[in-house]
Amino acid sequence: MKDFESLIKNRRSTRKFTQQLLSPEQVEKILKAGLMAPASKRKNPWQFVVVEDKEMLHKLAECKPHGAAFLEGCALAVVVLGNIMESDAWVEDCSIAAIFMQLQAEDLNLGSCWCQVRGRQREDESDAGDYVRSLLDIPYQLEVLCILGFGYKDQVNKPFDESRLQWEKIHLGTYRMPQEGAAE
Ligand SMILES: Cc1cc2nc3c(=O)[nH]c(=O)nc-3n(C[C@H](O)[C@H](O)[C@H](O)COP(=O)(O)O)c2cc1C
């Protein structure tokens, strides 16, 4: 188990995985983390589709032309769905559940990456979510937010470089910084 500071520093996107499969205990821990996420009004508007079948992973990897190919090589994909009828904060709730699963994976020394589906298009400009919906038999009230790919890391990622922290995005007290050289 890592301390929280090293967990968030070491969680980097992994897009290359070994062939090794995850154990049922690892998969359970990842899913548990998603189910434990906070949600607006405790609505829990998420549903997770767990995919390990190689053929389906290959099809999911084709959901959009850029940024999805890594799914083909992962051991496990979790398709994160949000029920738009259950909560107007489904994007936020499902995103938090997704990052909880990614952080749990890092704690298990497993790699993961987020593949954005919501608002993304296929090569022919059709909706990437509709493609995933038809592949996995997803009902209309559920939107596809993203697909998370998990697996044993087959790449070495550097921890987050703290010299790149964008402190200029922090605003103290109010947004506006006192104007340099402004007349008093
Ligand atoms: C909302 C969101 C959408 C993302 N979509 C994709 C994606 O479609 N494909 C991909 O390869 N990575 C995707 N990523 C991963 C980002 O590219 C990655 O987090 C970012 O470059 C920072 O790198 P790091 O995760 O290694 O720190 C996404 C991340 C987030 C949070």
The ligand as an ORCA input file, in Angstrom:
! r2SCAN-3c Opt
* xyz 0 1
  C     -11.177     13.267    -19.122
  C      -9.959     12.558    -19.676
  C      -9.992     12.070    -20.965
  C      -8.893     11.378    -21.473
  N      -8.997     10.813    -22.708
  C      -7.969     10.042    -23.152
  C      -8.125      9.322    -24.374
  O      -9.171      9.328    -25.017
  N      -7.075      8.564    -24.772
  C      -5.897      8.488    -24.068
  O      -4.975      7.781    -24.514
  N      -5.732      9.174    -22.905
  C      -6.747      9.921    -22.427
  N      -6.631     10.556    -21.225
  C      -5.357     10.499    -20.485
  C      -4.636     11.841    -20.590
  O      -4.066     11.956    -21.877
  C      -3.532     11.910    -19.492
  O      -4.140     11.794    -18.229
  C      -2.753     13.220    -19.558
  O      -2.024     13.308    -20.744
  C      -1.796     13.347    -18.385
  O      -0.890     12.260    -18.348
  P      -0.781     11.295    -17.097
  O      -2.115     10.650    -16.893
  O       0.282     10.296    -17.463
  O      -0.401     12.109    -15.899
  C      -7.706     11.239    -20.693
  C      -7.683     11.746    -19.396
  C      -8.802     12.374    -18.882
  C      -8.763     12.866    -17.456
*
